[in-house]
């Protein structure tokens, strides 16, 4: 789905898009607020399924051998 920020358009283009929405040809939705600050803790456990069958000692041995 394409997204267009209508606030950046000139007033005439914005009015045309709003008219198209009014008659049901397009749908305009409000932008979702984005969280500006993220925590590193959100990454905890990410990719755990990749390492579930790998022991730390075996992994280190393999890396040192390379």
PDBQT receptor file of N, H, CA, C and O in Angstrom, charges set to zero:
ATOM      1  N   UNK A   1       0.839  -1.169   0.000  1.00  0.00    +0.000 N 
ATOM      2  CA  UNK A   1       0.000   0.000   0.000  1.00  0.00    +0.000 C 
ATOM      3  C   UNK A   1       0.886   1.235   0.000  1.00  0.00    +0.000 C 
ATOM      4  O   UNK A   1       1.860   1.298   0.750  1.00  0.00    +0.000 OA
ATOM      5  N   UNK A   2       0.567   2.192  -0.812  1.00  0.00    +0.000 N 
ATOM      6  H   UNK A   2      -0.225   2.141  -1.421  1.00  0.00    +0.000 HD
ATOM      7  CA  UNK A   2       1.340   3.426  -0.888  1.00  0.00    +0.000 C 
ATOM      8  C   UNK A   2       0.918   4.383   0.219  1.00  0.00    +0.000 C 
ATOM      9  O   UNK A   2      -0.247   4.430   0.615  1.00  0.00    +0.000 OA
ATOM     10  N   UNK A   3       1.876   5.132   0.700  1.00  0.00    +0.000 N 
ATOM     11  H   UNK A   3       2.822   5.093   0.378  1.00  0.00    +0.000 HD
ATOM     12  CA  UNK A   3       1.610   6.120   1.741  1.00  0.00    +0.000 C 
ATOM     13  C   UNK A   3       2.039   7.485   1.237  1.00  0.00    +0.000 C 
ATOM     14  O   UNK A   3       3.116   7.641   0.663  1.00  0.00    +0.000 OA
ATOM     15  N   UNK A   4       1.198   8.450   1.455  1.00  0.00    +0.000 N 
ATOM     16  H   UNK A   4       0.323   8.323   1.921  1.00  0.00    +0.000 HD
ATOM     17  CA  UNK A   4       1.485   9.806   1.029  1.00  0.00    +0.000 C 
ATOM     18  C   UNK A   4       1.234  10.736   2.209  1.00  0.00    +0.000 C 
ATOM     19  O   UNK A   4       0.188  10.657   2.853  1.00  0.00    +0.000 OA
ATOM     20  N   UNK A   5       2.169  11.596   2.487  1.00  0.00    +0.000 N 
ATOM     21  H   UNK A   5       3.019  11.661   1.964  1.00  0.00    +0.000 HD
ATOM     22  CA  UNK A   5       2.006  12.566   3.572  1.00  0.00    +0.000 C 
ATOM     23  C   UNK A   5       1.389  13.817   2.963  1.00  0.00    +0.000 C 
ATOM     24  O   UNK A   5       2.069  14.593   2.291  1.00  0.00    +0.000 OA
ATOM     25  N   UNK A   6       0.092  14.005   3.204  1.00  0.00    +0.000 N 
ATOM     26  H   UNK A   6      -0.460  13.374   3.749  1.00  0.00    +0.000 HD
ATOM     27  CA  UNK A   6      -0.580  15.108   2.524  1.00  0.00    +0.000 C 
ATOM     28  C   UNK A   6      -0.235  16.463   3.120  1.00  0.00    +0.000 C 
ATOM     29  O   UNK A   6      -0.477  17.491   2.487  1.00  0.00    +0.000 OA
ATOM     30  N   UNK A   7       0.324  16.487   4.326  1.00  0.00    +0.000 N 
ATOM     31  H   UNK A   7       0.520  15.652   4.841  1.00  0.00    +0.000 HD
ATOM     32  CA  UNK A   7       0.717  17.766   4.908  1.00  0.00    +0.000 C 
ATOM     33  C   UNK A   7       1.814  18.438   4.090  1.00  0.00    +0.000 C 
ATOM     34  O   UNK A   7       1.980  19.656   4.161  1.00  0.00    +0.000 OA
ATOM     35  N   UNK A   8       2.561  17.657   3.317  1.00  0.00    +0.000 N 
ATOM     36  H   UNK A   8       2.426  16.668   3.260  1.00  0.00    +0.000 HD
ATOM     37  CA  UNK A   8       3.658  18.202   2.524  1.00  0.00    +0.000 C 
ATOM     38  C   UNK A   8       3.202  18.720   1.167  1.00  0.00    +0.000 C 
ATOM     39  O   UNK A   8       3.984  19.337   0.443  1.00  0.00    +0.000 OA
ATOM     40  N   UNK A   9       1.946  18.476   0.816  1.00  0.00    +0.000 N 
ATOM     41  H   UNK A   9       1.311  17.975   1.404  1.00  0.00    +0.000 HD
ATOM     42  CA  UNK A   9       1.445  18.908  -0.476  1.00  0.00    +0.000 C 
ATOM     43  C   UNK A   9       0.972  20.352  -0.418  1.00  0.00    +0.000 C 
ATOM     44  O   UNK A   9       0.712  20.901   0.653  1.00  0.00    +0.000 OA
ATOM     45  N   UNK A  10       0.868  20.950  -1.595  1.00  0.00    +0.000 N 
ATOM     46  H   UNK A  10       1.079  20.505  -2.465  1.00  0.00    +0.000 HD
ATOM     47  CA  UNK A  10       0.316  22.307  -1.630  1.00  0.00    +0.000 C 
ATOM     48  C   UNK A  10      -1.176  22.242  -1.319  1.00  0.00    +0.000 C 
ATOM     49  O   UNK A  10      -1.781  21.179  -1.459  1.00  0.00    +0.000 OA
ATOM     50  N   UNK A  11      -1.779  23.345  -0.903  1.00  0.00    +0.000 N 
ATOM     51  H   UNK A  11      -1.287  24.208  -0.789  1.00  0.00    +0.000 HD
ATOM     52  CA  UNK A  11      -3.182  23.322  -0.473  1.00  0.00    +0.000 C 
ATOM     53  C   UNK A  11      -4.155  22.804  -1.535  1.00  0.00    +0.000 C 
ATOM     54  O   UNK A  11      -5.124  22.126  -1.194  1.00  0.00    +0.000 OA
ATOM     55  N   UNK A  12      -3.919  23.103  -2.792  1.00  0.00    +0.000 N 
ATOM     56  H   UNK A  12      -3.131  23.654  -3.069  1.00  0.00    +0.000 HD
ATOM     57  CA  UNK A  12      -4.822  22.644  -3.857  1.00  0.00    +0.000 C 
ATOM     58  C   UNK A  12      -4.768  21.122  -4.002  1.00  0.00    +0.000 C 
ATOM     59  O   UNK A  12      -5.811  20.478  -4.110  1.00  0.00    +0.000 OA
ATOM     60  N   UNK A  13      -3.569  20.543  -4.007  1.00  0.00    +0.000 N 
ATOM     61  H   UNK A  13      -2.721  21.067  -3.919  1.00  0.00    +0.000 HD
ATOM     62  CA  UNK A  13      -3.424  19.092  -4.113  1.00  0.00    +0.000 C 
ATOM     63  C   UNK A  13      -4.052  18.406  -2.901  1.00  0.00    +0.000 C 
ATOM     64  O   UNK A  13      -4.696  17.365  -3.029  1.00  0.00    +0.000 OA
ATOM     65  N   UNK A  14      -3.859  18.994  -1.741  1.00  0.00    +0.000 N 
ATOM     66  H   UNK A  14      -3.336  19.840  -1.637  1.00  0.00    +0.000 HD
ATOM     67  CA  UNK A  14      -4.445  18.432  -0.519  1.00  0.00    +0.000 C 
ATOM     68  C   UNK A  14      -5.977  18.450  -0.599  1.00  0.00    +0.000 C 
ATOM     69  O   UNK A  14      -6.632  17.482  -0.214  1.00  0.00    +0.000 OA
ATOM     70  N   UNK A  15      -6.541  19.551  -1.099  1.00  0.00    +0.000 N 
ATOM     71  H   UNK A  15      -6.009  20.338  -1.411  1.00  0.00    +0.000 HD
ATOM     72  CA  UNK A  15      -7.994  19.658  -1.229  1.00  0.00    +0.000 C 
ATOM     73  C   UNK A  15      -8.536  18.612  -2.198  1.00  0.00    +0.000 C 
ATOM     74  O   UNK A  15      -9.584  18.019  -1.944  1.00  0.00    +0.000 OA
ATOM     75  N   UNK A  16      -7.833  18.382  -3.305  1.00  0.00    +0.000 N 
ATOM     76  H   UNK A  16      -6.982  18.864  -3.512  1.00  0.00    +0.000 HD
ATOM     77  CA  UNK A  16      -8.262  17.377  -4.286  1.00  0.00    +0.000 C 
ATOM     78  C   UNK A  16      -8.277  15.999  -3.647  1.00  0.00    +0.000 C 
ATOM     79  O   UNK A  16      -9.235  15.246  -3.821  1.00  0.00    +0.000 OA
ATOM     80  N   UNK A  17      -7.218  15.659  -2.904  1.00  0.00    +0.000 N 
ATOM     81  H   UNK A  17      -6.440  16.271  -2.762  1.00  0.00    +0.000 HD
ATOM     82  CA  UNK A  17      -7.179  14.354  -2.239  1.00  0.00    +0.000 C 
ATOM     83  C   UNK A  17      -8.298  14.220  -1.211  1.00  0.00    +0.000 C 
ATOM     84  O   UNK A  17      -8.911  13.159  -1.093  1.00  0.00    +0.000 OA
ATOM     85  N   UNK A  18      -8.562  15.277  -0.479  1.00  0.00    +0.000 N 
ATOM     86  H   UNK A  18      -8.065  16.139  -0.575  1.00  0.00    +0.000 HD
ATOM     87  CA  UNK A  18      -9.650  15.227   0.504  1.00  0.00    +0.000 C 
ATOM     88  C   UNK A  18     -10.999  15.065  -0.184  1.00  0.00    +0.000 C 
ATOM     89  O   UNK A  18     -11.878  14.381   0.341  1.00  0.00    +0.000 OA
ATOM     90  N   UNK A  19     -11.178  15.689  -1.361  1.00  0.00    +0.000 N 
ATOM     91  H   UNK A  19     -10.464  16.244  -1.787  1.00  0.00    +0.000 HD
ATOM     92  CA  UNK A  19     -12.416  15.512  -2.128  1.00  0.00    +0.000 C 
ATOM     93  C   UNK A  19     -12.559  14.072  -2.609  1.00  0.00    +0.000 C 
ATOM     94  O   UNK A  19     -13.651  13.506  -2.566  1.00  0.00    +0.000 OA
ATOM     95  N   UNK A  20     -11.457  13.480  -3.066  1.00  0.00    +0.000 N 
ATOM     96  H   UNK A  20     -10.570  13.939  -3.100  1.00  0.00    +0.000 HD
ATOM     97  CA  UNK A  20     -11.490  12.083  -3.499  1.00  0.00    +0.000 C 
ATOM     98  C   UNK A  20     -11.848  11.156  -2.338  1.00  0.00    +0.000 C 
ATOM     99  O   UNK A  20     -12.561  10.169  -2.521  1.00  0.00    +0.000 OA
ATOM    100  N   UNK A  21     -11.355  11.475  -1.159  1.00  0.00    +0.000 N 
ATOM    101  H   UNK A  21     -10.775  12.276  -1.010  1.00  0.00    +0.000 HD
ATOM    102  CA  UNK A  21     -11.714  10.675   0.009  1.00  0.00    +0.000 C 
ATOM    103  C   UNK A  21     -13.194  10.838   0.326  1.00  0.00    +0.000 C 
ATOM    104  O   UNK A  21     -13.875   9.869   0.663  1.00  0.00    +0.000 OA
ATOM    105  N   UNK A  22     -13.681  12.050   0.219  1.00  0.00    +0.000 N 
ATOM    106  H   UNK A  22     -13.128  12.837  -0.055  1.00  0.00    +0.000 HD
ATOM    107  CA  UNK A  22     -15.079  12.341   0.547  1.00  0.00    +0.000 C 
ATOM    108  C   UNK A  22     -16.040  11.531  -0.333  1.00  0.00    +0.000 C 
ATOM    109  O   UNK A  22     -17.080  11.073   0.140  1.00  0.00    +0.000 OA
ATOM    110  N   UNK A  23     -15.689  11.356  -1.615  1.00  0.00    +0.000 N 
ATOM    111  H   UNK A  23     -14.844  11.728  -1.999  1.00  0.00    +0.000 HD
ATOM    112  CA  UNK A  23     -16.575  10.586  -2.492  1.00  0.00    +0.000 C 
ATOM    113  C   UNK A  23     -16.246   9.087  -2.491  1.00  0.00    +0.000 C 
ATOM    114  O   UNK A  23     -16.869   8.313  -3.217  1.00  0.00    +0.000 OA
ATOM    115  N   UNK A  24     -15.268   8.683  -1.678  1.00  0.00    +0.000 N 
ATOM    116  H   UNK A  24     -14.762   9.312  -1.088  1.00  0.00    +0.000 HD
ATOM    117  CA  UNK A  24     -14.995   7.262  -1.481  1.00  0.00    +0.000 C 
ATOM    118  C   UNK A  24     -14.012   6.627  -2.437  1.00  0.00    +0.000 C 
ATOM    119  O   UNK A  24     -13.927   5.400  -2.498  1.00  0.00    +0.000 OA
ATOM    120  N   UNK A  25     -13.272   7.416  -3.182  1.00  0.00    +0.000 N 
ATOM    121  H   UNK A  25     -13.342   8.412  -3.133  1.00  0.00    +0.000 HD
ATOM    122  CA  UNK A  25     -12.307   6.836  -4.123  1.00  0.00    +0.000 C 
ATOM    123  C   UNK A  25     -10.982   6.473  -3.477  1.00  0.00    +0.000 C 
ATOM    124  O   UNK A  25     -10.290   5.568  -3.946  1.00  0.00    +0.000 OA
ATOM    125  N   UNK A  26     -10.624   7.160  -2.418  1.00  0.00    +0.000 N 
ATOM    126  H   UNK A  26     -11.186   7.895  -2.037  1.00  0.00    +0.000 HD
ATOM    127  CA  UNK A  26      -9.395   6.856  -1.687  1.00  0.00    +0.000 C 
ATOM    128  C   UNK A  26      -9.682   6.928  -0.200  1.00  0.00    +0.000 C 
ATOM    129  O   UNK A  26     -10.726   7.428   0.217  1.00  0.00    +0.000 OA
ATOM    130  N   UNK A  27      -8.761   6.433   0.590  1.00  0.00    +0.000 N 
ATOM    131  H   UNK A  27      -7.913   6.026   0.251  1.00  0.00    +0.000 HD
ATOM    132  CA  UNK A  27      -8.879   6.522   2.044  1.00  0.00    +0.000 C 
ATOM    133  C   UNK A  27      -7.643   7.216   2.587  1.00  0.00    +0.000 C 
ATOM    134  O   UNK A  27      -6.514   6.864   2.244  1.00  0.00    +0.000 OA
ATOM    135  N   UNK A  28      -7.866   8.192   3.427  1.00  0.00    +0.000 N 
ATOM    136  H   UNK A  28      -8.783   8.478   3.706  1.00  0.00    +0.000 HD
ATOM    137  CA  UNK A  28      -6.767   8.908   4.071  1.00  0.00    +0.000 C 
ATOM    138  C   UNK A  28      -6.815   8.550   5.544  1.00  0.00    +0.000 C 
ATOM    139  O   UNK A  28      -7.857   8.668   6.188  1.00  0.00    +0.000 OA
ATOM    140  N   UNK A  29      -5.696   8.117   6.068  1.00  0.00    +0.000 N 
ATOM    141  H   UNK A  29      -4.849   8.021   5.545  1.00  0.00    +0.000 HD
ATOM    142  CA  UNK A  29      -5.650   7.776   7.495  1.00  0.00    +0.000 C 
ATOM    143  C   UNK A  29      -4.652   8.682   8.198  1.00  0.00    +0.000 C 
ATOM    144  O   UNK A  29      -3.728   9.218   7.587  1.00  0.00    +0.000 OA
ATOM    145  N   UNK A  30      -4.861   8.834   9.478  1.00  0.00    +0.000 N 
ATOM    146  H   UNK A  30      -5.612   8.398   9.975  1.00  0.00    +0.000 HD
ATOM    147  CA  UNK A  30      -3.958   9.639  10.288  1.00  0.00    +0.000 C 
ATOM    148  C   UNK A  30      -2.657   8.880  10.486  1.00  0.00    +0.000 C 
ATOM    149  O   UNK A  30      -2.681   7.664  10.679  1.00  0.00    +0.000 OA
ATOM    150  N   UNK A  31      -1.527   9.565  10.444  1.00  0.00    +0.000 N 
ATOM    151  H   UNK A  31      -1.508  10.553  10.288  1.00  0.00    +0.000 HD
ATOM    152  CA  UNK A  31      -0.249   8.874  10.675  1.00  0.00    +0.000 C 
ATOM    153  C   UNK A  31      -0.178   8.351  12.101  1.00  0.00    +0.000 C 
ATOM    154  O   UNK A  31      -0.651   8.992  13.039  1.00  0.00    +0.000 OA
ATOM    155  N   UNK A  32       0.418   7.184  12.246  1.00  0.00    +0.000 N 
ATOM    156  H   UNK A  32       0.803   6.663  11.484  1.00  0.00    +0.000 HD
ATOM    157  CA  UNK A  32       0.604   6.606  13.575  1.00  0.00    +0.000 C 
ATOM    158  C   UNK A  32       1.811   7.273  14.227  1.00  0.00    +0.000 C 
ATOM    159  O   UNK A  32       2.873   7.376  13.613  1.00  0.00    +0.000 OA
ATOM    160  N   UNK A  33       1.651   7.719  15.455  1.00  0.00    +0.000 N 
ATOM    161  H   UNK A  33       0.789   7.635  15.953  1.00  0.00    +0.000 HD
ATOM    162  CA  UNK A  33       2.820   8.328  16.118  1.00  0.00    +0.000 C 
ATOM    163  C   UNK A  33       3.922   7.292  16.296  1.00  0.00    +0.000 C 
ATOM    164  O   UNK A  33       3.666   6.152  16.685  1.00  0.00    +0.000 OA
ATOM    165  N   UNK A  34       5.132   7.700  16.009  1.00  0.00    +0.000 N 
ATOM    166  H   UNK A  34       5.340   8.625  15.693  1.00  0.00    +0.000 HD
ATOM    167  CA  UNK A  34       6.256   6.786  16.140  1.00  0.00    +0.000 C 
ATOM    168  C   UNK A  34       6.999   7.065  17.437  1.00  0.00    +0.000 C 
ATOM    169  O   UNK A  34       7.206   8.213  17.831  1.00  0.00    +0.000 OA
ATOM    170  N   UNK A  35       7.387   5.986  18.077  1.00  0.00    +0.000 N 
ATOM    171  H   UNK A  35       7.219   5.054  17.757  1.00  0.00    +0.000 HD
ATOM    172  CA  UNK A  35       8.170   6.091  19.292  1.00  0.00    +0.000 C 
ATOM    173  C   UNK A  35       9.572   6.551  18.896  1.00  0.00    +0.000 C 
ATOM    174  O   UNK A  35      10.229   5.912  18.074  1.00  0.00    +0.000 OA
ATOM    175  N   UNK A  36      10.023   7.641  19.472  1.00  0.00    +0.000 N 
ATOM    176  H   UNK A  36       9.490   8.160  20.140  1.00  0.00    +0.000 HD
ATOM    177  CA  UNK A  36      11.325   8.172  19.067  1.00  0.00    +0.000 C 
ATOM    178  C   UNK A  36      12.482   7.542  19.831  1.00  0.00    +0.000 C 
ATOM    179  O   UNK A  36      13.594   7.462  19.311  1.00  0.00    +0.000 OA
ATOM    180  N   UNK A  37      12.236   7.098  21.048  1.00  0.00    +0.000 N 
ATOM    181  H   UNK A  37      11.332   7.164  21.470  1.00  0.00    +0.000 HD
ATOM    182  CA  UNK A  37      13.298   6.496  21.838  1.00  0.00    +0.000 C 
ATOM    183  C   UNK A  37      13.005   5.016  22.034  1.00  0.00    +0.000 C 
ATOM    184  O   UNK A  37      11.910   4.642  22.452  1.00  0.00    +0.000 OA
ATOM    185  N   UNK A  38      13.974   4.192  21.735  1.00  0.00    +0.000 N 
ATOM    186  H   UNK A  38      14.864   4.496  21.396  1.00  0.00    +0.000 HD
ATOM    187  CA  UNK A  38      13.823   2.752  21.880  1.00  0.00    +0.000 C 
ATOM    188  C   UNK A  38      14.814   2.273  22.928  1.00  0.00    +0.000 C 
ATOM    189  O   UNK A  38      15.855   2.893  23.141  1.00  0.00    +0.000 OA
ATOM    190  N   UNK A  39      14.490   1.191  23.565  1.00  0.00    +0.000 N 
ATOM    191  H   UNK A  39      13.644   0.687  23.392  1.00  0.00    +0.000 HD
ATOM    192  CA  UNK A  39      15.366   0.621  24.578  1.00  0.00    +0.000 C 
ATOM    193  C   UNK A  39      16.104  -0.574  23.989  1.00  0.00    +0.000 C 
ATOM    194  O   UNK A  39      15.530  -1.360  23.235  1.00  0.00    +0.000 OA
ATOM    195  N   UNK A  40      17.369  -0.703  24.334  1.00  0.00    +0.000 N 
ATOM    196  H   UNK A  40      17.836  -0.065  24.946  1.00  0.00    +0.000 HD
ATOM    197  CA  UNK A  40      18.151  -1.864  23.909  1.00  0.00    +0.000 C 
ATOM    198  C   UNK A  40      17.554  -3.148  24.475  1.00  0.00    +0.000 C 
ATOM    199  O   UNK A  40      17.761  -4.232  23.929  1.00  0.00    +0.000 OA
ATOM    200  N   UNK A  41      16.820  -3.021  25.562  1.00  0.00    +0.000 N 
ATOM    201  H   UNK A  41      16.652  -2.141  26.006  1.00  0.00    +0.000 HD
ATOM    202  CA  UNK A  41      16.216  -4.194  26.192  1.00  0.00    +0.000 C 
ATOM    203  C   UNK A  41      15.109  -4.812  25.322  1.00  0.00    +0.000 C 
ATOM    204  O   UNK A  41      14.708  -5.951  25.558  1.00  0.00    +0.000 OA
ATOM    205  N   UNK A  42      14.618  -4.076  24.328  1.00  0.00    +0.000 N 
ATOM    206  H   UNK A  42      14.944  -3.150  24.136  1.00  0.00    +0.000 HD
ATOM    207  CA  UNK A  42      13.628  -4.631  23.408  1.00  0.00    +0.000 C 
ATOM    208  C   UNK A  42      14.221  -5.761  22.559  1.00  0.00    +0.000 C 
ATOM    209  O   UNK A  42      13.482  -6.564  21.989  1.00  0.00    +0.000 OA
ATOM    210  N   UNK A  43      15.540  -5.821  22.477  1.00  0.00    +0.000 N 
ATOM    211  H   UNK A  43      16.140  -5.168  22.940  1.00  0.00    +0.000 HD
ATOM    212  CA  UNK A  43      16.207  -6.854  21.682  1.00  0.00    +0.000 C 
ATOM    213  C   UNK A  43      16.440  -8.146  22.466  1.00  0.00    +0.000 C 
ATOM    214  O   UNK A  43      16.868  -9.149  21.893  1.00  0.00    +0.000 OA
ATOM    215  N   UNK A  44      16.164  -8.129  23.765  1.00  0.00    +0.000 N 
ATOM    216  H   UNK A  44      15.816  -7.315  24.231  1.00  0.00    +0.000 HD
ATOM    217  CA  UNK A  44      16.419  -9.297  24.602  1.00  0.00    +0.000 C 
ATOM    218  C   UNK A  44      15.675 -10.516  24.055  1.00  0.00    +0.000 C 
ATOM    219  O   UNK A  44      14.463 -10.470  23.844  1.00  0.00    +0.000 OA
ATOM    220  N   UNK A  45      16.401 -11.590  23.833  1.00  0.00    +0.000 N 
ATOM    221  H   UNK A  45      17.385 -11.627  24.005  1.00  0.00    +0.000 HD
ATOM    222  CA  UNK A  45      15.821 -12.829  23.349  1.00  0.00    +0.000 C 
ATOM    223  C   UNK A  45      15.664 -12.910  21.845  1.00  0.00    +0.000 C 
ATOM    224  O   UNK A  45      15.283 -13.958  21.322  1.00  0.00    +0.000 OA
ATOM    225  N   UNK A  46      15.948 -11.830  21.139  1.00  0.00    +0.000 N 
ATOM    226  H   UNK A  46      16.257 -10.979  21.564  1.00  0.00    +0.000 HD
ATOM    227  CA  UNK A  46      15.813 -11.831  19.696  1.00  0.00    +0.000 C 
ATOM    228  C   UNK A  46      16.804 -12.819  19.077  1.00  0.00    +0.000 C 
ATOM    229  O   UNK A  46      18.004 -12.739  19.341  1.00  0.00    +0.000 OA
ATOM    230  N   UNK A  47      16.329 -13.714  18.287  1.00  0.00    +0.000 N 
ATOM    231  H   UNK A  47      15.354 -13.779  18.072  1.00  0.00    +0.000 HD
ATOM    232  CA  UNK A  47      17.180 -14.711  17.628  1.00  0.00    +0.000 C 
ATOM    233  C   UNK A  47      17.540 -15.896  18.506  1.00  0.00    +0.000 C 
ATOM    234  O   UNK A  47      18.411 -16.688  18.147  1.00  0.00    +0.000 OA
ATOM    235  N   UNK A  48      16.879 -16.031  19.661  1.00  0.00    +0.000 N 
ATOM    236  H   UNK A  48      16.172 -15.387  19.953  1.00  0.00    +0.000 HD
ATOM    237  CA  UNK A  48      17.207 -17.120  20.582  1.00  0.00    +0.000 C 
ATOM    238  C   UNK A  48      17.009 -18.491  19.934  1.00  0.00    +0.000 C 
ATOM    239  O   UNK A  48      17.723 -19.439  20.258  1.00  0.00    +0.000 OA
ATOM    240  N   UNK A  49      16.047 -18.597  19.026  1.00  0.00    +0.000 N 
ATOM    241  H   UNK A  49      15.466 -17.827  18.763  1.00  0.00    +0.000 HD
ATOM    242  CA  UNK A  49      15.788 -19.895  18.383  1.00  0.00    +0.000 C 
ATOM    243  C   UNK A  49      16.964 -20.343  17.516  1.00  0.00    +0.000 C 
ATOM    244  O   UNK A  49      17.131 -21.537  17.270  1.00  0.00    +0.000 OA
ATOM    245  N   UNK A  50      17.770 -19.403  17.058  1.00  0.00    +0.000 N 
ATOM    246  H   UNK A  50      17.635 -18.432  17.258  1.00  0.00    +0.000 HD
ATOM    247  CA  UNK A  50      18.931 -19.746  16.225  1.00  0.00    +0.000 C 
ATOM    248  C   UNK A  50      19.987 -20.467  17.059  1.00  0.00    +0.000 C 
ATOM    249  O   UNK A  50      20.665 -21.369  16.568  1.00  0.00    +0.000 OA
ATOM    250  N   UNK A  51      20.122 -20.063  18.320  1.00  0.00    +0.000 N 
ATOM    251  H   UNK A  51      19.571 -19.330  18.719  1.00  0.00    +0.000 HD
ATOM    252  CA  UNK A  51      21.192 -20.566  19.178  1.00  0.00    +0.000 C 
ATOM    253  C   UNK A  51      20.740 -21.650  20.149  1.00  0.00    +0.000 C 
ATOM    254  O   UNK A  51      21.550 -22.116  20.949  1.00  0.00    +0.000 OA
ATOM    255  N   UNK A  52      19.480 -22.067  20.108  1.00  0.00    +0.000 N 
ATOM    256  H   UNK A  52      18.822 -21.689  19.458  1.00  0.00    +0.000 HD
ATOM    257  CA  UNK A  52      18.962 -22.976  21.136  1.00  0.00    +0.000 C 
ATOM    258  C   UNK A  52      19.695 -24.315  21.179  1.00  0.00    +0.000 C 
ATOM    259  O   UNK A  52      19.799 -24.911  22.252  1.00  0.00    +0.000 OA
ATOM    260  N   UNK A  53      20.204 -24.805  20.059  1.00  0.00    +0.000 N 
ATOM    261  H   UNK A  53      20.120 -24.322  19.188  1.00  0.00    +0.000 HD
ATOM    262  CA  UNK A  53      20.894 -26.106  20.034  1.00  0.00    +0.000 C 
ATOM    263  C   UNK A  53      22.412 -25.961  20.014  1.00  0.00    +0.000 C 
ATOM    264  O   UNK A  53      23.113 -26.949  19.792  1.00  0.00    +0.000 OA
ATOM    265  N   UNK A  54      22.931 -24.777  20.237  1.00  0.00    +0.000 N 
ATOM    266  H   UNK A  54      22.361 -23.975  20.417  1.00  0.00    +0.000 HD
ATOM    267  CA  UNK A  54      24.373 -24.515  20.154  1.00  0.00    +0.000 C 
ATOM    268  C   UNK A  54      24.893 -24.156  21.541  1.00  0.00    +0.000 C 
ATOM    269  O   UNK A  54      24.394 -23.229  22.179  1.00  0.00    +0.000 OA
ATOM    270  N   UNK A  55      25.892 -24.889  21.999  1.00  0.00    +0.000 N 
ATOM    271  H   UNK A  55      26.298 -25.642  21.480  1.00  0.00    +0.000 HD
ATOM    272  CA  UNK A  55      26.477 -24.525  23.287  1.00  0.00    +0.000 C 
ATOM    273  C   UNK A  55      27.515 -23.428  23.073  1.00  0.00    +0.000 C 
ATOM    274  O   UNK A  55      28.131 -23.338  22.011  1.00  0.00    +0.000 OA
ATOM    275  N   UNK A  56      27.694 -22.622  24.065  1.00  0.00    +0.000 N 
ATOM    276  H   UNK A  56      27.193 -22.695  24.928  1.00  0.00    +0.000 HD
ATOM    277  CA  UNK A  56      28.637 -21.512  23.972  1.00  0.00    +0.000 C 
ATOM    278  C   UNK A  56      30.050 -22.038  23.739  1.00  0.00    +0.000 C 
ATOM    279  O   UNK A  56      30.780 -21.515  22.898  1.00  0.00    +0.000 OA
ATOM    280  N   UNK A  57      30.433 -23.072  24.484  1.00  0.00    +0.000 N 
ATOM    281  H   UNK A  57      29.839 -23.497  25.168  1.00  0.00    +0.000 HD
ATOM    282  CA  UNK A  57      31.786 -23.625  24.363  1.00  0.00    +0.000 C 
ATOM    283  C   UNK A  57      32.042 -24.157  22.956  1.00  0.00    +0.000 C 
ATOM    284  O   UNK A  57      33.109 -23.917  22.391  1.00  0.00    +0.000 OA
ATOM    285  N   UNK A  58      31.071 -24.881  22.379  1.00  0.00    +0.000 N 
ATOM    286  H   UNK A  58      30.204 -25.076  22.837  1.00  0.00    +0.000 HD
ATOM    287  CA  UNK A  58      31.242 -25.411  21.023  1.00  0.00    +0.000 C 
ATOM    288  C   UNK A  58      31.343 -24.279  19.996  1.00  0.00    +0.000 C 
ATOM    289  O   UNK A  58      32.142 -24.350  19.063  1.00  0.00    +0.000 OA
ATOM    290  N   UNK A  59      30.538 -23.250  20.174  1.00  0.00    +0.000 N 
ATOM    291  H   UNK A  59      29.889 -23.192  20.932  1.00  0.00    +0.000 HD
ATOM    292  CA  UNK A  59      30.585 -22.119  19.264  1.00  0.00    +0.000 C 
ATOM    293  C   UNK A  59      31.960 -21.444  19.306  1.00  0.00    +0.000 C 
ATOM    294  O   UNK A  59      32.538 -21.129  18.266  1.00  0.00    +0.000 OA
ATOM    295  N   UNK A  60      32.462 -21.232  20.491  1.00  0.00    +0.000 N 
ATOM    296  H   UNK A  60      31.993 -21.487  21.336  1.00  0.00    +0.000 HD
ATOM    297  CA  UNK A  60      33.774 -20.583  20.628  1.00  0.00    +0.000 C 
ATOM    298  C   UNK A  60      34.869 -21.434  20.013  1.00  0.00    +0.000 C 
ATOM    299  O   UNK A  60      35.765 -20.903  19.357  1.00  0.00    +0.000 OA
ATOM    300  N   UNK A  61      34.815 -22.761  20.212  1.00  0.00    +0.000 N 
ATOM    301  H   UNK A  61      34.087 -23.193  20.745  1.00  0.00    +0.000 HD
ATOM    302  CA  UNK A  61      35.795 -23.654  19.605  1.00  0.00    +0.000 C 
ATOM    303  C   UNK A  61      35.775 -23.540  18.090  1.00  0.00    +0.000 C 
ATOM    304  O   UNK A  61      36.827 -23.464  17.456  1.00  0.00    +0.000 OA
ATOM    305  N   UNK A  62      34.567 -23.529  17.502  1.00  0.00    +0.000 N 
ATOM    306  H   UNK A  62      33.712 -23.591  18.017  1.00  0.00    +0.000 HD
ATOM    307  CA  UNK A  62      34.435 -23.420  16.053  1.00  0.00    +0.000 C 
ATOM    308  C   UNK A  62      34.984 -22.086  15.538  1.00  0.00    +0.000 C 
ATOM    309  O   UNK A  62      35.665 -22.045  14.513  1.00  0.00    +0.000 OA
ATOM    310  N   UNK A  63      34.689 -21.008  16.245  1.00  0.00    +0.000 N 
ATOM    311  H   UNK A  63      34.136 -21.041  17.077  1.00  0.00    +0.000 HD
ATOM    312  CA  UNK A  63      35.159 -19.696  15.818  1.00  0.00    +0.000 C 
ATOM    313  C   UNK A  63      36.677 -19.600  15.925  1.00  0.00    +0.000 C 
ATOM    314  O   UNK A  63      37.325 -19.022  15.053  1.00  0.00    +0.000 OA
ATOM    315  N   UNK A  64      37.237 -20.152  16.968  1.00  0.00    +0.000 N 
ATOM    316  H   UNK A  64      36.711 -20.622  17.677  1.00  0.00    +0.000 HD
ATOM    317  CA  UNK A  64      38.705 -20.112  17.125  1.00  0.00    +0.000 C 
ATOM    318  C   UNK A  64      39.391 -20.971  16.062  1.00  0.00    +0.000 C 
ATOM    319  O   UNK A  64      40.503 -20.662  15.632  1.00  0.00    +0.000 OA
ATOM    320  N   UNK A  65      38.731 -22.043  15.643  1.00  0.00    +0.000 N 
ATOM    321  H   UNK A  65      37.828 -22.294  15.992  1.00  0.00    +0.000 HD
ATOM    322  CA  UNK A  65      39.311 -22.919  14.614  1.00  0.00    +0.000 C 
ATOM    323  C   UNK A  65      39.335 -22.200  13.251  1.00  0.00    +0.000 C 
ATOM    324  O   UNK A  65      40.202 -22.467  12.420  1.00  0.00    +0.000 OA
ATOM    325  N   UNK A  66      38.394 -21.307  13.039  1.00  0.00    +0.000 N 
ATOM    326  H   UNK A  66      37.689 -21.090  13.715  1.00  0.00    +0.000 HD
ATOM    327  CA  UNK A  66      38.365 -20.560  11.768  1.00  0.00    +0.000 C 
ATOM    328  C   UNK A  66      39.403 -19.523  11.807  1.00  0.00    +0.000 C 
ATOM    329  O   UNK A  66      39.562 -18.773  10.844  1.00  0.00    +0.000 OA
TER     330      UNK A  66
